[in-house]
Amino acid sequence: MTDTFTESLITYYLEFRTALFISGFTLGAFLFSMKAVIMKVMKDDYYDTEEYQNSIFQRQSKGQEVTYYGNLRNFSKLILLSIYLSFFSALCQISLGYFVNIFTVVICACVAIASWVCVIFSIYQVGENWAKALEYAEDRAAKKWKKVNPPVKERLQQDTIDS
């Protein structure tokens, strides 16, 4: 690497070291406080539904080795990894970050990037789970609606007969 590039990278890092610490600590604390809520809501609204249970039984009947809460367990591990990486990133910024040389700058920047990628992937997984949970809820609501309110064609025929 050229000296100019190294100096620019170090200067850039020094300007953002505090922001990297704050973002790592904030993300870790937020995910830590929300992990239990996220897991409980996802379990109740998605993993404990009849539709999800049927999809698991179908996959098992095809010979796939899946467990009922395996995906939820993996999702929990992903959020926990995001928490660990976020706190580790913050710790790196306030410890290694003060030894200003190209190696510590690269290590601190890579840990911060890894934690952001993990958090972004966690957010993506939350979105995917919510989309599926809402799809299941929509199907349940449609079935319930059809039981309570017969289709328009049947109602019109009934109104015609009643008249």
C-alpha positions in Angstrom: 0.0 0.0 0.0 1.1 3.5 -0.7 1.9 5.8 2.2 -0.7 8.3 0.9 -3.4 5.6 0.9 -2.4 4.4 4.4 -2.4 7.9 5.8 -5.8 8.6 4.2 -7.3 5.4 5.6 -6.0 6.2 9.1 -7.3 9.8 8.9 -10.7 8.6 7.7 -10.8 6.0 10.5 -9.8 8.6 13.2 -12.7 10.8 12.1 -15.2 8.0 12.4 -13.9 6.0 15.4 -16.3 7.6 17.8 -19.2 7.0 15.5 -18.2 3.4 15.0 -18.1 2.9 18.8 -21.5 4.5 19.3 -23.1 2.6 16.5 -21.7 -0.7 17.7 -22.8 -0.1 21.2 -26.2 1.2 20.3 -27.0 -1.7 17.9 -25.8 -4.3 20.4 -27.8 -2.7 23.2 -30.9 -2.4 21.1 -30.8 -5.9 19.8 -30.1 -7.3 23.3 -33.1 -5.5 24.7 -35.4 -6.6 21.8 -34.2 -10.1 21.3 -36.6 -11.7 23.7 -39.6 -9.7 22.3 -38.6 -10.5 18.7 -38.3 -14.2 19.5 -41.5 -14.4 21.5 -43.6 -12.6 18.8 -42.0 -14.6 16.0 -42.7 -17.8 17.8 -46.3 -17.0 18.5 -47.2 -15.3 15.2 -45.3 -17.5 12.8 -43.7 -20.7 14.2 -46.7 -21.8 16.3 -49.2 -21.5 13.5 -51.0 -24.4 12.0 -49.7 -23.4 8.5 -46.1 -23.6 9.7 -46.7 -26.9 11.4 -48.1 -28.3 8.2 -45.1 -27.1 6.2 -42.8 -28.8 8.7 -44.8 -32.0 8.5 -44.7 -31.9 4.7 -41.0 -31.4 4.7 -40.5 -34.2 7.2 -42.7 -36.6 5.1 -40.4 -35.9 2.1 -37.5 -37.2 4.2 -36.0 -33.9 5.1 -34.5 -33.7 8.6 -36.0 -30.5 10.0 -37.0 -29.8 13.5 -40.1 -27.8 14.5 -38.2 -24.9 16.1 -34.9 -25.4 14.2 -35.3 -22.2 12.1 -36.3 -20.2 15.2 -33.2 -21.6 17.0 -31.0 -20.6 14.1 -32.7 -17.2 14.0 -32.0 -16.7 17.7 -28.3 -17.6 17.1 -28.1 -15.1 14.3 -29.5 -12.3 16.5 -27.1 -13.3 19.3 -24.2 -13.2 16.8 -25.3 -9.7 15.7 -25.3 -8.6 19.4 -21.8 -10.1 20.1 -20.3 -8.6 16.9 -21.8 -5.2 17.7 -20.4 -5.1 21.2 -17.1 -6.5 20.0 -17.0 -3.8 17.4 -17.6 -1.1 20.0 -14.9 -2.7 22.2 -12.4 -2.7 19.4 -13.0 1.0 18.7 -12.2 2.0 22.3 -9.3 -0.4 22.7 -7.5 -1.3 19.5 -8.7 1.9 17.9 -6.3 4.0 20.0 -3.3 2.2 18.7 -3.2 4.1 15.4 -1.5 2.0 12.7 -2.7 0.4 9.6 -3.2 -3.0 11.1 -5.4 -1.9 14.0 -7.4 0.4 11.7 -8.0 -2.5 9.3 -9.0 -4.8 12.1 -11.4 -2.3 13.7 -12.9 -1.4 10.3 -13.4 -5.0 9.4 -15.1 -5.9 12.7 -17.4 -2.9 12.3 -18.3 -3.9 8.7 -18.9 -7.6 9.8 -21.2 -6.5 12.6 -23.2 -4.2 10.2 -23.5 -7.1 7.7 -24.7 -9.4 10.4 -27.2 -6.9 11.7 -28.5 -6.2 8.1 -28.9 -9.9 7.5 -30.8 -10.2 10.9 -33.1 -7.4 9.8 -33.6 -9.1 6.5 -34.5 -12.4 8.3 -37.0 -10.6 10.6 -38.6 -9.1 7.5 -38.8 -12.5 5.7 -40.4 -14.1 8.9 -42.9 -11.2 9.2 -43.8 -11.5 5.6 -44.6 -15.2 6.0 -46.4 -14.6 9.3 -48.6 -11.9 7.6 -49.2 -14.3 4.7 -50.4 -17.0 7.2 -52.5 -14.4 9.0 -54.1 -13.2 5.8 -55.0 -16.8 4.8 -56.6 -17.3 8.3 -58.5 -14.1 8.0 -59.8 -15.0 4.5 -61.0 -18.4 5.7 -62.7 -16.8 8.7 -64.3 -14.1 6.5 -65.6 -16.8 4.0 -67.3 -18.7 6.9 -69.0 -15.5 8.3 -69.7 -13.9 4.9 -70.7 -16.2 2.0 -69.5 -15.1 -1.4 -71.4 -12.3 -3.1 -73.0 -14.6 -5.7 -74.6 -16.7 -3.0 -75.8 -13.7 -1.1 -77.4 -12.3 -4.2 -79.2 -15.6 -4.9 -80.4 -15.7 -1.3 -81.7 -12.1 -1.5 -83.5 -13.0 -4.8 -85.1 -16.1 -3.1 -86.1 -14.1 0.0 -87.8 -11.4 -2.2 
